[in-house]
Amino acid sequence: MLVWARRVSQGLFLLLFLFLFLQTESKGSDQLGYPAKLFLDFDPLLALTTLLSGHTLIAGFSFSLILVAITAVLGRVFCGWACPLGTLHNLVGAMKRWQGSQHVRAWFHVKYLLLIFLLTGSVIGIQLTGLFDPLSLLVRHLALGPYPALNYAANGLMDAVYKADLRAITRVADLLFEFFKATILAFQQPRFEQGTLLTLLLVAILLLNLAERRFWCRYLCPLGALLGLIGRWAPLNRQTEASCNGCGACDRECQGGLKVDAWRASECLYCMACEDACPKDAVSFGFSRKPSSETLNLGRRKMLLAGSAGLASVAVSRATPTFYPNRANPDLIRPPGSRPEPEFLARCVKCGECMKVCTTNGLQPTLLEAGFEGIWSPILIPTKGYCEFKCTLCGQVCPTGAIQPLSQAEKAEWRIGTAMFDRGRCLPHAHATPCIVCEEVCPTPTKAIWFEEVVVKDRNGRELKLKQPHVDLKLCIGCGICEAKCPISDHPAVYVTSIGETRSKKNQLLLDNSSRYGA
């Protein structure tokens, strides 16, 4: 009975997660109707490392105290009953018929050492937790890999149906497609760099469950390690009666690989499979004041090594050509509302929410443009999509405040970079050919692109009146729509760099340019 209750709970939480995941998308307005980052707000590991690295308390993370309180009383029930990634692990593990008992190896220490590594790194300002945190990992990998593939497959299938031109099938397909467009599919086909890599990594993590059930949860999950430490002395624990004859039925069903005579509260996922499996009803869970006798001996040398590695991670990640404290990367165009780069990196957990919600698909995951510590953080690539002038969704979904929420008025003044013209490629400048596309699409109330009317001669000596475009450096906000819409499509004649961004007082082109937001 308890096993079925747990499965129902897992199913409901997974459906809730997927529902919120799908709602992380523009629905035609600049407001999201659902708390798309709700699961991340309940994550105490993200809350703790953001506090340590960003030196700030995020209001949304107050929900994580609820999970801490539940874990302190009931143990790691979140891992066994609610974690969406844990549920996927269960589903993949169920594909294999397991023979005999699964014993947890000494490798379970690895997740605690990884936790120490992440916490010590956070203390000195490097935020790598989001790479390993199960909730952040699942959102990121689903949003940037399988979800775009699902959209592509669905659209491809519909194209094949329409080409078949079978009237009855086409009518049914139209109804289904409209339903899926309203519920599951994206407004437009999303495409992300490294999407294939992120998909393969997620598949690899899930396939580990064919080696051992809940492999990630047993050996690698840092959130599980933190919850295990919090729940070590939980009053809800497993009790074994004298009638136990050591048949091993509970050992074979245990998701955590624990033996009946070596139960550890910090490693138990509270799946209750052992209680249902026992033919003698000798195993049960109940509240007890008896203190836990388990010890967690990680080894002093291993702990020092993990802590030292966390401290050294800053030096290793920043002693690279991509990190110049006094020189900004011109290609590193961050979303509007982003904090100054050091603070942004200290807060960003690479969850991918901002990239999924971007209405133009312009936000893409970095690789090493911001150094190793910035891997999979958001960057605007105008040739893939511009920053919509009236969209503020990325700031609404950011769980850590790395991207500040902006009002429409603040967004209209926020500069993420500056547009420049390559006169050697611009049609009016280099080829005596009329073109006014960049000025037409410029969204600022007073156009940031203006024209100089000139008279030029073609190769035959004929005089032509042309409008040659220029950028008003005080009005351009760097949204990138001019670059995205430039008819010179292979390498646009107008391009945006990060210089002039609001968030930085140093990365400026005009000496008198100042920002009331930057630092």
C-alpha positions in Angstrom: 0.0 0.0 0.0 2.8 2.5 0.9 4.7 1.7 -2.3 1.6 2.6 -4.3 1.1 5.7 -2.3 4.7 6.7 -3.0 4.2 6.0 -6.7 1.1 8.1 -6.9 3.0 10.9 -5.1 5.9 10.7 -7.5 3.6 10.7 -10.5 1.7 13.8 -9.2 4.9 15.7 -8.5 6.4 14.8 -11.8 3.2 16.0 -13.6 3.3 19.2 -11.6 6.9 19.7 -12.6 6.2 19.1 -16.2 3.2 21.4 -16.1 5.2 24.3 -14.6 8.0 23.5 -17.1 5.6 23.9 -20.0 4.2 27.1 -18.6 7.7 28.6 -18.7 6.8 30.2 -22.0 5.2 33.4 -23.3 1.5 33.0 -23.7 1.0 36.3 -25.6 1.5 38.7 -22.7 4.5 39.8 -20.7 3.3 38.0 -17.6 3.6 34.3 -16.7 0.5 33.0 -15.1 2.1 30.3 -13.1 5.2 30.1 -10.7 7.4 28.3 -13.2 10.4 28.4 -10.9 8.4 26.9 -7.9 10.5 23.7 -7.7 13.8 25.7 -7.7 12.4 28.0 -4.9 12.0 24.9 -2.7 15.7 23.8 -3.2 17.7 24.4 0.0 21.0 23.6 -1.8 20.5 26.5 -4.3 19.4 28.7 -1.5 22.5 28.0 0.6 25.0 28.3 -2.1 23.4 31.5 -3.5 23.6 32.9 0.0 27.3 32.0 0.3 28.4 33.1 -3.2 26.1 36.1 -3.7 25.9 37.2 -0.1 22.2 37.8 -0.3 19.0 36.3 0.8 16.5 35.6 -2.0 12.9 36.0 -0.9 11.7 33.1 -3.1 14.1 30.7 -1.4 12.1 31.1 1.8 10.1 28.1 0.5 13.2 26.0 0.9 12.8 26.2 4.7 9.6 24.2 4.3 11.6 21.3 2.7 14.3 21.6 5.4 11.7 21.3 8.2 10.0 18.3 6.5 13.4 16.6 6.1 14.4 17.2 9.7 11.2 15.4 10.8 10.6 12.8 8.1 14.1 12.2 6.6 14.8 12.2 2.8 11.2 11.9 1.8 11.6 14.5 -0.9 14.1 12.2 -2.7 11.7 9.2 -2.6 8.3 10.8 -2.9 8.7 14.2 -4.8 11.9 14.7 -6.7 11.1 14.7 -10.4 14.6 13.6 -11.4 14.3 10.8 -8.8 11.1 9.7 -10.4 12.7 9.5 -13.8 15.5 7.4 -12.2 12.9 5.0 -10.9 11.2 4.7 -14.3 14.5 3.9 -16.0 15.5 1.5 -13.3 12.2 -0.4 -13.6 13.2 -1.3 -17.2 15.6 -3.9 -15.8 14.7 -7.1 -13.9 16.9 -7.0 -10.8 18.3 -10.2 -9.4 19.5 -10.3 -5.7 20.1 -7.5 -3.3 21.7 -4.2 -4.3 24.2 -3.1 -1.7 25.3 0.5 -1.5 29.0 0.9 -2.2 31.5 3.1 -0.3 31.0 5.5 -3.3 28.1 7.1 -1.5 30.8 9.3 0.1 31.3 10.9 -3.3 28.1 13.0 -3.1 29.2 14.4 0.3 32.6 15.3 -1.0 31.0 16.9 -4.0 28.8 18.9 -1.6 31.9 20.1 0.3 33.5 21.1 -3.0 30.5 23.1 -4.0 30.0 24.8 -0.6 33.7 25.8 -0.3 33.7 27.1 -3.8 30.5 29.2 -3.1 32.2 30.7 0.0 34.7 32.4 -2.3 32.3 33.4 -5.0 32.2 30.6 -7.6 28.7 29.2 -8.3 29.0 25.7 -9.7 26.1 24.1 -7.8 23.6 24.5 -10.6 25.6 22.1 -12.7 25.0 19.2 -10.3 21.8 20.2 -8.4 19.1 17.8 -9.6 16.3 20.3 -10.1 18.5 22.9 -11.9 20.0 20.1 -14.0 16.7 18.6 -15.0 15.2 22.0 -16.1 18.3 22.9 -18.1 18.7 19.6 -19.9 15.1 19.2 -20.7 14.6 22.8 -21.9 17.7 22.9 -24.1 17.7 19.3 -25.5 14.7 17.0 -25.5 12.1 19.7 -25.5 13.3 21.3 -28.8 13.6 17.8 -30.3 10.0 17.0 -29.3 8.8 20.2 -31.1 10.9 19.3 -34.2 9.5 15.8 -34.3 5.9 16.9 -33.8 6.2 19.5 -36.6 7.9 17.1 -38.9 5.2 14.5 -38.3 2.5 17.1 -39.1 4.4 18.1 -42.3 4.4 14.4 -43.4 0.6 14.1 -42.7 -0.2 17.2 -44.7 2.0 16.0 -47.6 0.1 12.7 -47.6 -3.1 14.8 -48.3 -5.5 12.2 -46.8 -8.6 14.3 -45.9 -9.8 12.3 -42.9 -6.4 12.0 -41.3 -5.6 15.6 -42.0 -8.8 16.8 -40.1 -7.9 14.7 -37.1 -4.3 15.8 -37.3 -5.4 19.5 -37.3 -7.4 19.0 -34.1 -4.5 17.2 -32.4 -2.0 19.7 -33.5 -4.1 22.6 -32.2 -4.4 20.9 -28.9 -0.7 20.2 -28.6 0.2 23.8 -29.7 -2.0 25.1 -26.8 -0.6 22.7 -24.2 2.8 21.1 -25.0 4.5 22.6 -28.0 6.4 25.9 -28.1 5.0 28.9 -30.0 8.0 28.6 -32.4 10.6 25.9 -32.9 13.3 26.4 -30.3 16.9 25.7 -31.2 19.8 25.8 -28.8 23.5 25.4 -29.2 24.9 22.3 -27.4 21.3 20.8 -27.3 22.6 17.4 -28.5 25.3 17.4 -25.9 22.9 18.3 -23.1 20.5 15.6 -24.3 23.2 12.9 -24.3 24.4 13.9 -20.8 20.8 13.6 -19.5 20.4 10.2 -21.2 23.7 9.0 -19.7 22.7 10.1 -16.2 19.4 8.2 -16.6 21.1 5.1 -18.1 23.3 4.8 -15.0 20.1 3.3 -13.4 20.7 0.2 -15.4 23.9 -0.3 -13.6 22.4 0.3 -10.2 19.0 1.6 -9.2 19.0 5.3 -8.3 22.7 5.5 -9.1 22.7 9.3 -9.2 20.8 9.5 -5.9 23.1 7.1 -4.1 26.5 8.4 -5.2 26.4 11.8 -6.9 23.4 14.0 -5.9 24.6 16.9 -3.8 21.1 17.9 -2.8 20.5 14.3 -1.6 23.7 14.7 0.5 22.5 17.9 2.0 19.1 16.4 2.8 20.8 13.3 4.2 22.8 15.4 6.6 19.6 17.3 7.7 17.6 14.1 8.1 20.2 12.0 9.9 18.4 12.5 13.3 14.9 12.5 11.9 12.4 10.9 14.4 10.9 8.9 11.5 13.1 5.9 11.1 13.0 2.2 10.2 12.4 -0.4 12.9 13.0 -4.1 12.6 11.2 -6.6 14.8 12.6 -9.7 16.3 10.6 -11.8 14.0 12.9 -10.9 11.1 14.5 -14.1 9.7 17.0 -12.3 7.4 15.3 -13.6 4.2 16.6 -10.6 2.2 13.3 -9.6 0.7 13.7 -6.1 1.8 17.3 -5.9 0.6 16.2 -6.8 -2.9 13.5 -4.1 -3.1 15.5 -1.2 -1.4 15.9 1.7 -3.8 18.8 3.0 -1.7 20.7 -0.4 -1.7 20.6 -0.6 2.1 20.8 -3.9 4.0 18.2 -4.7 6.8 21.0 -4.8 9.4 22.8 -1.7 8.1 20.1 0.9 7.7 21.3 4.5 7.5 18.8 7.4 7.8 21.0 9.7 5.7 21.0 7.2 2.8 17.4 5.9 3.0 15.1 7.4 0.4 12.0 6.5 2.4 10.5 4.6 -0.5 8.9 2.2 2.0 9.5 -0.7 -0.4 11.1 -2.7 2.4 8.0 -2.5 4.5 5.7 -3.7 1.7 8.2 -6.5 0.7 8.6 -8.1 4.2 6.6 -11.4 4.4 6.8 -11.3 8.2 5.7 -7.7 8.6 8.9 -7.3 10.6 9.9 -4.0 9.0 8.1 -0.8 9.6 8.6 2.9 9.8 7.6 4.9 12.8 8.5 7.8 15.0 11.0 7.1 17.7 13.1 9.2 20.1 15.9 6.7 19.9 19.0 8.6 18.7 20.6 7.4 15.4 23.7 5.4 15.9 25.0 5.9 12.3 28.3 7.6 11.7 29.5 9.4 8.6 33.2 9.1 8.4 34.3 10.7 5.1 38.0 10.7 6.1 39.9 13.8 7.0 42.1 13.7 4.0 39.2 13.3 1.6 37.3 16.2 3.2 40.4 18.5 3.1 41.0 17.5 -0.5 37.4 18.3 -1.5 37.5 21.6 0.3 40.8 22.5 -1.2 39.6 21.7 -4.6 36.6 24.0 -4.1 38.9 26.8 -3.0 41.2 26.2 -5.9 38.4 26.1 -8.4 38.3 29.9 -8.6 41.9 30.2 -9.5 41.7 27.4 -12.0 38.6 28.8 -13.7 39.7 32.4 -13.8 43.3 31.9 -14.9 42.2 31.5 -18.5 42.3 33.7 -21.6 38.5 34.1 -21.3 38.8 36.0 -18.0 40.2 39.5 -18.1 39.0 41.6 -15.0 39.5 44.9 -16.8 38.4 43.9 -20.3 34.9 42.8 -21.2 34.1 40.1 -23.7 32.4 41.9 -26.6 30.4 38.8 -27.5 29.2 38.3 -23.9 25.8 40.0 -24.2 23.8 39.2 -21.1 20.0 39.4 -20.8 18.5 42.8 -19.7 18.5 43.2 -15.9 21.7 41.1 -15.5 23.9 42.1 -12.6 27.5 43.0 -13.1 29.4 40.0 -14.4 31.2 38.9 -11.1 27.9 39.1 -9.2 26.0 37.5 -12.1 28.3 34.5 -12.1 28.1 34.3 -8.3 24.3 34.0 -8.5 23.5 32.2 -11.8 22.7 28.5 -11.3 22.5 27.8 -15.1 18.9 26.4 -14.7 18.0 27.4 -18.3 14.7 29.0 -17.3 15.5 32.3 -19.0 16.6 30.6 -22.2 13.4 28.6 -22.4 11.2 31.6 -21.8 12.9 33.9 -24.4 10.3 34.7 -27.0 12.8 34.9 -29.9 15.2 32.1 -29.0 18.0 34.6 -28.8 19.2 33.5 -25.4 21.6 30.6 -25.8 23.8 28.7 -23.4 27.5 29.7 -23.3 30.3 27.2 -23.5 33.5 28.9 -22.4 32.7 32.5 -23.4 32.5 33.4 -19.7 35.1 30.9 -18.5 34.4 27.5 -17.0 32.3 29.0 -14.1 30.0 30.6 -16.6 29.3 27.4 -18.6 25.6 27.1 -19.7 24.8 30.6 -18.5 22.7 32.7 -20.8 24.1 34.8 -23.6 22.2 36.8 -26.3 23.2 35.9 -29.9 21.4 38.4 -32.1 21.8 36.3 -35.3 19.6 33.6 -33.6 17.1 36.0 -32.0 17.0 39.6 -30.8 15.9 40.9 -27.4 12.2 41.7 -27.7 11.7 45.4 -26.7 8.6 44.8 -24.5 9.5 41.4 -23.0 10.7 41.1 -19.4 10.1 37.4 -18.9 13.7 36.4 -18.2 13.8 38.5 -15.1 10.5 37.0 -13.9 11.8 33.4 -14.0 15.3 33.8 -12.7 15.3 32.1 -9.2 18.4 33.8 -7.8 18.2 37.4 -8.9 21.1 37.0 -11.3 18.7 38.7 -13.8 16.8 41.4 -11.9 13.0 41.7 -12.7 12.4 44.9 -14.6 9.3 46.9 -15.3 8.5 47.9 -18.9 9.8 51.4 -18.3 13.1 50.1 -16.8 13.5 47.6 -19.6 13.1 50.4 -22.2 16.1 52.2 -20.8 18.3 49.1 -20.1 21.2 48.7 -22.4 22.7 45.3 -23.0 25.2 46.5 -25.7 25.6 48.8 -28.6 25.2 48.3 -32.4 28.0 49.0 -34.8 28.1 49.2 -38.6 30.5 47.3 -40.8 30.7 49.8 -43.6 32.5 47.4 -45.9 29.4 45.2 -45.9 26.5 47.8 -45.5 24.6 48.2 -48.8 24.2 52.0 -48.7 27.8 52.5 -47.5 29.7 50.1 -49.6 27.6 49.2 -52.6 25.5 52.3 -53.5 22.4 50.2 -52.9 19.4 51.6 -51.0 18.5 49.8 -47.7 16.6 51.1 -44.7 15.7 47.8 -42.9 17.8 48.5 -39.7 16.0 51.9 -39.1 12.6 50.4 -39.8 12.9 47.6 -37.2 14.6 49.7 -34.5 12.2 49.6 -31.6 13.3 52.6 -29.5 10.7 55.5 -29.3 13.2 57.8 -30.9 15.0 55.7 -33.5 18.5 54.9 -32.4 19.5 54.5 -36.1 19.4 57.7 -38.1 20.2 58.4 -41.7 22.6 60.7 -43.4 21.5 61.7 -46.9 24.4 61.6 -49.3 25.0 61.7 -53.0 27.2 59.0 -54.4 28.3 57.8 -57.8 28.0 54.3 -59.2 30.6 52.7 -61.4 29.0 54.4 -64.5 29.3 57.8 -62.9 25.6 58.3 -62.3 24.7 60.2 -59.1 22.5 58.5 -56.6 20.9 59.8 -53.5 21.2 57.4 -50.6 20.4 57.2 -46.9 23.4 55.9 -45.1 22.6 54.6 -41.6 24.4 55.6 -38.4 23.9 54.6 -34.7 23.0 57.1 -32.0 25.2 55.8 -29.2 23.0 57.5 -26.5 19.8 55.9 -27.8 20.9 52.4 -28.8 20.0 49.7 -26.2 21.8 46.8 -28.0 18.6 44.7 -28.5 20.1 43.2 -31.7 17.0 43.4 -33.9 18.9 45.3 -36.5 21.5 42.6 -36.7 18.9 39.9 -36.7 16.9 41.5 -39.6 19.9 42.8 -41.7 19.5 41.5 -45.3 23.2 40.6 -45.4 22.4 37.4 -43.7 25.7 35.4 -43.7 27.6 38.1 -41.7 25.3 41.1 -41.0 26.5 44.6 -41.8 25.4 45.7 -38.4 26.4 43.9 -35.3 26.0 44.3 -31.5 28.8 44.0 -28.9 28.5 44.3 -25.1 30.1 47.7 -24.9 27.9 50.4 -23.4 25.9 47.9 -21.2 24.0 49.3 -18.3 25.3 46.9 -15.8 29.0 48.0 -16.1 30.5 51.4 -15.6 33.8 50.2 -17.1 32.6 48.6 -20.3 31.6 51.9 -21.9 32.2 53.7 -25.2 31.2 57.2 -24.2 33.2 58.8 -21.4 30.1 60.7 -20.1 27.9 57.7 -20.2 26.7 56.6 -16.8 24.1 54.2 -15.5 22.0 54.3 -12.5 21.8 50.5 -12.5 25.4 49.4 -13.2 28.2 48.8 -10.9 
